[in-house]
Amino acid sequence: MSDELARIAAALERMSPSPEAAPDFDAADAFVWHVEPDRLVPVAKVSRVDLSLLIGVERSRNTLLVNTRQFAKGLPANNALLWGARGMGKSSLVKAIHAQILTEGLPLKIVELQREDLPSVTRLLGQLRNSEARFVLFCDDLSFSHDDEHYQSLKAVLDGGIEGRPENVIFYATSNRRHLMPRDMIENERSSAINPGEAVEEKVSLSDRFGLWLGFHPCTQDEYLAMIHGYCAHFGIAYDEAELRAEAIEWQATRGARSGRVAWQYVTDLAGRKGVALA
């Protein structure tokens, strides 16, 4: 009989494992959230550029820096949506500002959350809520399709439900869309709904829940060239001005766009040809 009880007890223990240990937030300043099983994985070295190298986004940079500094100091601050043109440094700005805040001696953690893991955000917030640290919860390339219900989970971050958003968590997201949903989806919902206005209100209003809307627009040719000059100076890449200008303009012409990403791609090619490491 005692053997049977021991087997039953062992089976129950396997079905109800002991709770996982609390994350070690002293292990790093940056983490990535994973599910199945839930865990926060520390990032030893974050892939980012220096804040001074982000050119053409000065207004957004200054606004987000002030907001993040307020939050790191324990003062009121807003969730932020960085939206607009591709390749103009939206995600780079978030990571660069986090680094800047650390250099100022203010303790701040950043946690990256993948869009597809939004349904687990309540569990993540539960782990962050119990910490004395302060966190920027960061979701890159956030958007929703017509049959995507993940936007419901986003409300837990922005509004926090009955518990409210944890005081030590702020949410930054980047998106190519100002309203987080494609225009054809908005028009389709309006044309097929019994009450067209209410049909899209819930999804469109997600954007309204962000206190800061920071727009990023395509850069001018002068800004594009200034980005390249800044990278070359930072990494010590020698160049002939006339040759660089001609190559850089041809480079962006072949891609049909000017952006910070295109500027970086050109600099990467130039550094490789010049034998200069980008580290």
BATI-598237 format. One record per atom (N, C-alpha, C): residue in one letter; z, y, x. Coordinates in steps of 0.001 Angstrom, whole numbers, plus 500000, padded with zeros to 6 digits. Example, Ala and Ser with C-alpha at 12.3 -4.5 7.8 and 13.67 -1.06 7.14 Angstrom:
REM residues 2
A507800494310513190;A507800495500512300;A507800496700513200;S507080497750512850;S507140498940513670;S507870500030512900;
REM end
This chain:
REM residues 279
M500000498801500829;M500000500000500000;M500000501255500868;S500794501214501946;S500852502362502820;S499514502629503493;D498750501575503817;D497422501731504412;D496474502414503444;E496553502024502166;E495694502634501148;E496019504123501003;L497315504457500981;L497708505860500871;L497235506671502074;A497297506038503258;A496847506727504470;A495355507009504406;R494585506016503877;R493127506217503768;R492804507310502760;I493556507327501653;I493331508360500633;I493656509742501202;A494770509823501934;A495150511104502538;A494112511585503533;A493575510652504323;A492547511013505297;A491288511496504608;A490918510821503495;A489720511223502752;A489895512609502155;L491078512880501610;L491340514199501032;L491303515286502098;E491770514969503282;E491753515947504369;E490337516281504791;R489456515243504775;R488046515496505119;R487373516349504057;M487736516119502789;M487138516892501689;M487643518327501683;S488859518532502130;S489451519873502142;S489907520194503555;P488956520531504443;P489322520798505834;P490201522029505947;S490966522091507021;S491823523250507252;S490971524500507431;P491454525655507022;P490663526893507129;P490295527203508568;E489098527788508735;E488638528127510065;E489487529250510657;A489590529246511967;A490350530287512650;A489660531634512467;A490440532697512455;A489888534040512323;A488997534358513526;P487911535095513315;P487011535431514425;P487743536226515506;D487331536024516739;D487898536777517857;D487055538030518062;F487468539116517437;F486689540342517509;F486841541045518857;D487742540569519687;D487861541122521032;D486833540521521985;A486084539514521507;A485136538816522370;A483914539660522707;A483576540625521850;A482373541433522072;A482422542656521172;D481478543574521399;D481334544748520531;D480224544549519500;A479480543446519614;A478382543170518690;A478413541698518295;F478073541449517019;F478090540088516493;F476889539888515570;V476484538625515428;V475459538249514460;V476086537264513487;W475892537509512199;W476461536657511157;W475510535494510863;H476041534284510891;H475281533084510554;H475999532349509430;V475239531577508670;V475818530779507588;V475518529303507825;E476208528468507057;E476037526998507113;E476244526440508520;P477440526537509064;P478644527136508467;P478746528622508768;D479599529292507981;D479826530718508208;D480464530932509579;R479883531862510339;R480464532177511642;R479905533499512152;L480705534183512933;L480289535403513616;L480101535073515087;V478868535205515557;V478531534848516927;V478499536108517779;P479321536190518814;P479323537381519671;P478033537523520459;V477586538759520662;V476381539062521441;V476826539732522730;A476584539064523839;A477044539586525128;A476276540835525538;K474966540849525293;K474139541988525684;K473192542335524555;V473337543526524018;V472504543976522894;V471188544530523422;S470085544163522785;S468772544682523152;S468611546082522550;R468662547105523397;R468555548466522882;R468082549418523970;V467691550614523539;V467243551648524468;V468257552781524457;D468192553622525476;D469091554761525555;D468769555768524461;L469804556384523907;L469616557336522804;L468697558486523189;S468741558905524451;S467919560030524896;S466426559713524884;L466057558436524839;L464652558044524869;L464017558032523486;L464804558238522447;L464272558252521083;L463848559674520747;I462546559917520858;I461971561258520700;I461257561368519349;G461331562560518759;G460652562797517490;G461496562472516275;V462743562033516493;V463628561695515373;V464965562424515529;E464913563612516118;E466138564326516465;E467029564617515253;R466443565025514145;R467261565363512979;R467992564136512444;S467277563033512306;S467906561793511840;S468933561309512851;R468595561432514142;R469520561006515196;R470832561759515107;N470758563081514987;N471965563891514955;N472808563605513710;T472138563449512562;T472859563182511317;T473575561843511369;L472888560816511844;L473490559491511886;L474595559423512943;L474425560138514038;L475444560144515091;L476735560770514575;V476629561899513889;V477814562555513332;V478491561639512317;N477715561018511443;N478259560130510419;N478989558948511047;T478375558353512086;T478971557187512743;T480223557570513507;R480199558729514140;R481380559194514875;R482556559422513919;Q482277560009512762;Q483329560206511759;Q483938558867511357;F483075557902511101;F483565556588510683;F484411555935511773;A483943556000513023;A484671555382514132;A486042556015514311;K486184557281513920;K487465557974514028;K488366557732512822;G487881556937511856;G488671556659510668;G488530557698509584;L487506558562509702;L487263559613508718;L486222559157507694;P486119559855506557;P485115559474505551;P483696559535506121;A482861558556505718;A481471558506506166;A480658557756505122;N479339557942505160;N478442557373504163;N477681556164504686;N477360555234503764;N476355554222504058;N475030554933504288;A474156554346505111;A472903555031505445;A471703554108505296;L470633554652504722;L469348553962504628;L468344554711505492;L467833554036506502;L466810554608507380;L465470554038506925;W464618554879506379;W463384554380505783;W462180555126506360;G461020554506506264;G459798555201506646;G458886554402507546;A458108555123508348;A457009554542509117;A457487553442510069;R456641552433510187;R456930551327511107;R456899551817512554;G457765551218513366;G457721551462514795;G458236552811515249;M458920553547514364;M459411554874514740;M460886554886515145;G461440553712515426;G462762553657516032;G463938553591515086;K463730553090513872;K464845553030512916;K465951552098513402;S465590550850513701;S466615549910514171;S467088550272515576;S466186550798516396;S466583551216517747;S467624552322517681;L467497553209516706;L468436554318516576;L469829553807516228;V469915552849515316;V471225552311514935;V471923551699516144;K471190550902516912;K471793550242518082;K472121551247519188;A471273552250519363;A471529553261520394;A472744554112520049;I472923554423518776;I474078555221518364;I475363554416518521;H475295553138518235;H476468552289518466;H476875552349519936;A475895552257520839;A476180552328522275;A476768553689522641;Q476238554755522046;Q476728556101522331;Q478187556254521907;I478521555732520755;I479899555814520267;I480846555082521220;L480404553946521752;L481242553200522699;L481456553999523980;T480408554700524447;T480550555497525672;T481514556666525468;E481689557088524228;E482621558168523916;E484060557661523822;G484237556357524025;G485574555789524012;G486110555459522639;L485245555461521629;L485674555135520274;L485405553655519993;P486386552910519513;P486184551486519242;P485342551274517989;L484257550540518124;L483377550284516988;L482610549003517238;K482579548137516242;K481827546894516313;K480577547017515438;I479526546296515805;I478327546220514967;I478063544760514647;V477790544479513385;V477525543114512917;V476163543107512248;E475252542280512761;E473920542180512176;E473895541092511108;L473378541459509952;L473268540563508805;L471803540430508431;Q471286539198508399;Q469895538985508014;Q469731539148506501;R468585539662506084;R468347539893504660;R468516538633503838;E468046537503504365;E468123536249503610;E469554535734503474;D470482536310504260;D471881535890504175;D472721536825503312;L472084537738502596;L472819538672501745;L473733537976500729;P473329536811500159;P474236536162499198;P475592535786499774;S475688535713501110;S476964535347501739;S477789536577502111;V477343537752501720;V477975538978502228;V479418539128501764;T479753538609500596;T481139538710500128;T482075537948501057;R481629536795501521;R482443536013502452;R482571536745503792;L481486537375504227;L481532538137505472;L482499539310505350;L482414540031504244;L483309541176504051;L484766540732504047;G485025539526503525;G486382538998503527;G486916538835504935;Q486055538413505863;Q486479538256507250;Q486688539616507926;L485803540562507618;L485917541878508248;L487095542672507692;R487368542482506415;R488435543233505752;R489798542979506406;N489981541769506905;N491278541396507464;N491468541824508910;S490483542502509478;S490566542931510868;S490983544395510955;E491611544751512066;E491961546156512300;E490802546933512905;A489748546216513324;A488582546876513913;A487753547560512835;R486839548430513273;R485916549103512364;R484513548598512650;F483722548385511584;F482453547689511711;F481298548452511064;V480179548513511781;V478902548891511184;V478205547590510823;L478004547358509536;L477268546184509070;L475801546587508979;F474943545920509751;F473563546365509947;F472581545319509443;C471688545743508543;C470636544866508018;C469284545515508296;D468470544857509106;D467184545399509521;D466081544931508581;D465119545830508327;D463930545502507524;D464310544993506139;L465087545766505436;L465575545385504110;L464550545771503040;S464170544806502210;S463275545070501084;S463355543886500136;F462838544076498925;F462934543035497907;F461592542863497203;S461248541610496915;S460032541312496163;S460370541198494680;H459354540960493847;H459557540999492402;H460478539896491892;D460543538746492594;D461375537639492130;D462615537450493007;D462977538473493732;D464085538402494691;D465367538915494037;E466361538044493971;E467639538426493373;E468691538801494419;H468291538849495698;H469257539166496740;H469833540573496579;Y469106541437495862;Y469581542807495715;Y470923542850494989;Q471201541804494179;Q472492541767493505;Q473626541699494522;S473407540938495618;S474440540792496645;S474669542096497396;L473614542928497468;L473735544185498203;L474769545101497566;K474945544971496266;K475922545820495579;K477336545567496094;A477599544323496552;A478929544018497072;A479217544826498327;V478153545140499083;V478328545946500293;V478468547421499931;L477614547885499032;L477567549312498724;L478690549760497797;D479042548892496840;D480079549258495872;D481367548468496057;G481225547221496524;G482409546432496811;G483032545719495624;G482455545840494424;G483010545152493272;G484414545638492952;I485233544746492408;I486568545128491966;I487488545475493140;E487236544847494310;E488063545135495478;E487660546428496176;G486423546851495967;G485917548006496682;G485430547599498059;R484536548400498634;R484078548104499991;R485243548278500949;P485401547346501898;P486484547495502872;P486435548852503557;E487558549473503727;E487633550802504343;E487142550790505779;N487181549629506415;N486791549523507823;N485357549040508009;V484547549098506949;V483145548647507013;V482226549723506458;I481142549980507188;I480088550866506701;I478774550113506825;F477817550415505953;F476580549649505895;F475386550518506257;Y474620550094507283;Y473381550758507666;Y472236549774507469;A471164550235506843;A469992549386506623;A468732550149506994;T467717549429507455;T466407550016507697;T465406549383506741;S464406550155506358;S463378549647505450;S462124550499505586;N460993549888505348;N459745550649505299;N459575551335503948;R460424550955502977;R460294551471501612;R461511552306501238;R461266553440500670;R462364554325500291;R463212553721499176;H462574553004498254;H463296552424497125;H463502550923497272;L463240550375498478;L463513548970498803;L462678547974498021;M461723548441497238;M460854547553496484;M459449548139496487;P458388547293496473;P457021547811496532;P456641548587495274;R455766549585495448;R455357550424494322;R454700549612493208;D453875548593493565;D453213547813492525;D454215547015491703;M455339546656492314;M456393545962491575;M457028546898490550;I457263548143490953;I457843549129490029;I456912549334488837;E455617549523489131;E454654549766488046;E454527548552487135;N454553547343487701;N454431546123486910;N455636545962485986;E456828546238486506;E458034546135485680;E457977547136484526;R457490548333484802;R457442549366483768;R456441549004482674;S455323548404483072;S454277548113482099;S454587546905481226;S455446545987481715;S455693544752480980;S457048544697480296;A457917545670480554;A459274545613480016;A459351546230478618;I460328545758477829;I460565546342476510;I461033547787476672;N461914547991477613;N462372549343477941;N461986549618479387;P460816550215479611;P460315550392480985;P461281551126481898;G461974552123481362;G462878552888482213;G464016552046482745;E464625551235481861;E465750550413482273;E465319549237483133;A464065548815483022;A463600547616483728;A463726547741485233;V463472548939485746;V463514549107487204;V464716549910487669;E465480550446486722;E466591551322487097;E467577550618488020;E467884549341487708;E468902548635488478;E468485548465489936;K467198548130490149;K466739547901491518;K466493549214492255;V465879550168491590;V465603551448492231;V466904552161492578;S467924551995491720;S469185552691491948;S469916552193493179;L469491551090493761;L470106550631495000;L470027551713496070;S468880552350496160;S468712553404497157;S469680554553496912;D469959554840495643;D470862555940495315;D472289555659495771;R472610554411496022;R473963554052496443;R474205554349497924;F473136554671498656;F473292555091500048;F473550556592500083;G474620556975500750;G474933558398500825;G473955559170501687;L473396558504502702;L472432559143503590;L471073558466503457;W470041559271503248;W468648558812503310;W468012559522504494;L467639558774505493;L467045559366506684;L465597558909506786;G464665559857506668;G463241559531506673;G462639559552508070;F461760558598508347;F461054558501509618;F459551558544509329;H458862559475509981;H457459559700509681;H456615559500510939;P455319559233510760;P454454559028511937;P454540560215512887;C454508559928514182;C454668560987515174;C453334561673515476;T453404562857516033;T452215563578516473;T451786563044517842;Q450616563450518280;Q450147563014519600;Q451052563553520701;D451509564796520560;D452399565365521573;D453710564585521651;E454260564197520504;E455494563404520493;E455259562029521099;Y454121561441520785;Y453759560129521329;Y453697560179522853;L453040561199523391;L452941561341524848;L454305561670525462;A455120562443524740;A456457562760525243;A457313561500525339;M457153560580524392;M457865559303524454;M457488558542525720;I456198558500526008;I455713557776527187;I456232558430528461;H456179559746528528;H456703560456529701;H458202560176529884;G458928560139528777;G460354559864528852;G460645558480529395;Y459892557494528932;Y460072556130529436;Y459728556051530924;C458641556685531314;C458222556643532718;C459275557276533624;A459841558384533187;A460874559034533984;A462127558170534063;H462479557557532946;H463695556748532896;H463602555514533799;F462436554889533824;F462280553650534593;F461642553871535965;G461368555130536315;G460817555423537632;G459396554944537828;I458563555099536806;I457165554676536887;I456320555870537338;A455705555766538497;A454835556839538995;A453489556772538278;Y452898557937538013;Y451625557952537291;Y450876559236537580;D449577559161537380;D448718560341537418;D448612560882535998;E448918562153535808;E449007562720534469;E447708562562533677;A446581562901534287;A445300562821533574;A444969561376533217;E445231560484534144;E444942559065533903;E445844558503532804;L447128558854532869;L448061558366531849;L447680558886530468;R447346560156530371;R446990560738529071;R445778560035528469;A444759559811529296;A443546559160528798;A443835557731528352;E444607557008529169;E444933555615528831;E445795555531527577;A446787556408527480;A447704556366526350;A446989556672525035;I446083557633525064;I445343557981523852;I444402556840523462;E443770556226524453;E442909555079524160;E443738553912523606;W444923553732524164;W445795552635523734;W446158552777522252;Q446555553993521851;Q446934554177520445;Q445719554125519529;A444548554534520047;A443336554491519228;A442940553060518895;T443138552146519847;T442787550743519595;T443721550098518589;R444899550674518379;R445863550121517427;R445871550882516102;G445155551968516051;G445020552696514796;G446264553425514349;A447205553635515271;A448431554324514884;A449158554834516122;R449986555851515913;R450885556340516956;R452307556111516481;S453137555578517353;S454544555363517013;S455318555107518294;G456640555086518163;G457465554759519305;G457202553358519806;R456926552438518893;R456643551058519299;R455349550971520102;V454325551696519663;V453050551692520388;V453239552326521767;A454045553393521829;A454323554034523123;A455012553055524065;W455975552309523557;W456688551329524382;W455756550215524853;Q454860549790523976;Q453914548741524359;Q452993549213525479;Y452577550469525414;Y451750551000526497;Y452545551065527799;V453790551536527711;V454631551641528908;V454885550260529503;T455069549268528666;T455248547900529157;T454029547445529947;D452845547738529409;D451609547380530112;D451486548154531421;L451784549449531378;L451698550283532568;L452682549826533635;A453918549523533234;A454921549069534195;A454503547756534846;G453909546863534074;G453440545606534637;G452367545808535676;R451442546738535408;R450377547009536358;R450885547705537613;K451969548486537442;K452542549213538567;K453594548387539324;G453920547209538788;G454928546371539446;G456341546882539292;V456636547542538175;V457962548111537939;V458671547291536862;A459891546872537133;A460664546100536156;A461294547034535135;L461272546621533880;L461898547402532807;L463256546792532490;A464250547110533280;A465574546524533098;A466648547576533318;
REM end
